[in-house]
C-alpha cells in the first residue's frame, strides 16, 4: 500500500514513543500519533513533525511501529441515489 502523501495514525511501541519525543518538541505523550507521511522505505517512514515553529522530516524506523491506521474515506456519490436495492436487480419473470 502506498503511504506517501497520506495522513495516518501510527501505533508506537514504548521505545518508539521515547524516540519520537526526543526528535520532536510537542509530540503528545501517547502511543497513538497522527502524522503526515512523506515517504516509505525499507528503514521506516519519513514523516513531517513540527519543531521550533518549523516542519521537520523525521525517519521513524519500522521497529518502533506496532501498526498503522489509514482512514479509507467514504468516497463520493455521483449521480442519482436510489434507496431501494430491489431497483438494482433486473426482474426476470
N, C-alpha and C positions, 0 to 999 in steps of 0.2 A: 504494500500500500504506500502511496506517495504521501509523505508527511510534510514536505517542504511547502511553505506558504500557508500552512494551516495553523489555527489556534487550537491547542489541545490541552487537556488536563492530564498531568503526569502524576502517577502514584510513586513516591520516592521511598527508598529504603531509609533507615535511620542514618546510615552513613551519607547517603545522598542528600538528605536534608542538611546535615552539617556542612558538607562540601559546598552546597549551593549558598548557604548563609555566609560562608567565608568569601565567596566570589561576588556576592551582590548585596548591596545595602537595601534594606526594606523588603526582603523576602519574608513572607509570612512563615511563622513557626508552625508549620503543618506538613503532613505527609502528602497532601494534595496541593498542586500548584498549577495554575493556568498560564501557559506560555505561548509565544509565537515561535514556531519552528522555521528557521531559515534554511536548514539543510539537514539531511540524514545521511550518515555514513557508517562505515564499519566500526568506528570507535565510539559513536554515540550520536547525539542530537546537538546541532548548533542552534542555540536559542538566543532570543533577544531579551535582555533584562535591563531595568532602569538602575543606574548608579550615578550618583553625583549629578543629578539633573540631566543626564545623557543616557542614550541607549547604548548598551554594550553587547557584543557577541560573546557567548559563553558555551564551551563544549561540555555538555552533560553526558558523561560516559554511561554506556548501557548497563554496567554493573550496579549503578545507583538507581536504576529504574525498575520498579516492580510491574508496572503496567501503564498503558496509555489509553485514555478515553477520548474518542473523537466524536463530536456531535455530527450526526448524519444529516440533520436537516429534514424538513418536511416536504421539500420540493415545492413546485409552483403549479397550480392547476391552470391550464389554458383551455379555453372553450367553455361550453355549457356543462353544467353539472346536473346529472340525473340521479335522484335519490333512490330510485328503485333498481335493485340489482337485476330483477327479472327482465328489465328492458334491455339488458345487455345480452341476454340469451335468445338466440333465434328459436322461435316456436315452430317446430316441425310436427304437424299433427295430422 
